[in-house]
Amino acid sequence: MRVRATLFPIALLSLAASSLTVAACAGDSELEDVKAERDALAAELAAVESRYEMSRANQEMIAEIIAEPEAFGDRNEALDKMTALATPEAVMDDTAFGPVPIRSAWDNTVFGTDSTIKTWVTWLADDGSSGGSLWTWTGTASNGEPFELIGINLDDYDENGLVTYSLVDWPYPAETVKAAVATGGPD
């Protein structure tokens, strides 16, 4: 009887030790899962921060080149610098003039008329995936008359901060925008 009484506590201790080992292993597995999740979230946050910083830098550089293109070389040099800040297939979709490859759009806007663009405000999503600006496009129309148009652009950025798509919109009908660039205005 004494043997059984001695074996029973030993068996209980052994069973408890086994349970603790299994629990510790399960705990280690859960801990590893939590650590992996933490590391994945940290990597995701770092990627978002990196995208934001690259998108912001590219947005600012585009605004600088548009504001003073001659400071960045001749026409082609300035366009090359701007185009390097967009993906090769990027399109500018202008609600008045339609969609065109982004290099052509910047060429027409910045160099197609005697004009300047004053950016008033820019914004960028927290994750750097989209942004935009409010600006005034002022210049001389084809017939020599002055024009001044307010517009906005909304841009999409890839994971490297490059423009993939740009929407340009106006608070005027498309015909008014086209007429202003051709004959001055809007009136």
Stockholm file with secondary structure:
# STOCKHOLM 1.0

chainA/1-187         MRVRATLFPIALLSLAASSLTVAACAGDSELEDVKAERDALAAELAAVESRYEMSRANQEMIAEIIAEPEAFGDRNEALDKMTALATPEAVMDDTAFGPVPIRSAWDNTVFGTDSTIKTWVTWLADDGSSGGSLWTWTGTASNGEPFELIGINLDDYDENGLVTYSLVDWPYPAETVKAAVATGGPD
#=GR chainA/1-187 SS CHHHHHHHHHHHHHHHHHHHHHHHHHHHHHHHHHHHHHHHHHHHHHHHHHHHHHHHHHHHHHHHHHHCGGGGCSHHHHHHHHHTTEEEEEEEEETTTEEEEHHHHHIIIIISSEEEEEEEEEEECTTSSEEEEEEEEEEECTTSCEEEEEEEEEEEECTTSCEEEEEEECSSCHHHHHHHHHHCBCC
#=GC SS_cons         CHHHHHHHHHHHHHHHHHHHHHHHHHHHHHHHHHHHHHHHHHHHHHHHHHHHHHHHHHHHHHHHHHHCGGGGCSHHHHHHHHHTTEEEEEEEEETTTEEEEHHHHHIIIIISSEEEEEEEEEEECTTSSEEEEEEEEEEECTTSCEEEEEEEEEEEECTTSCEEEEEEECSSCHHHHHHHHHHCBCC
//
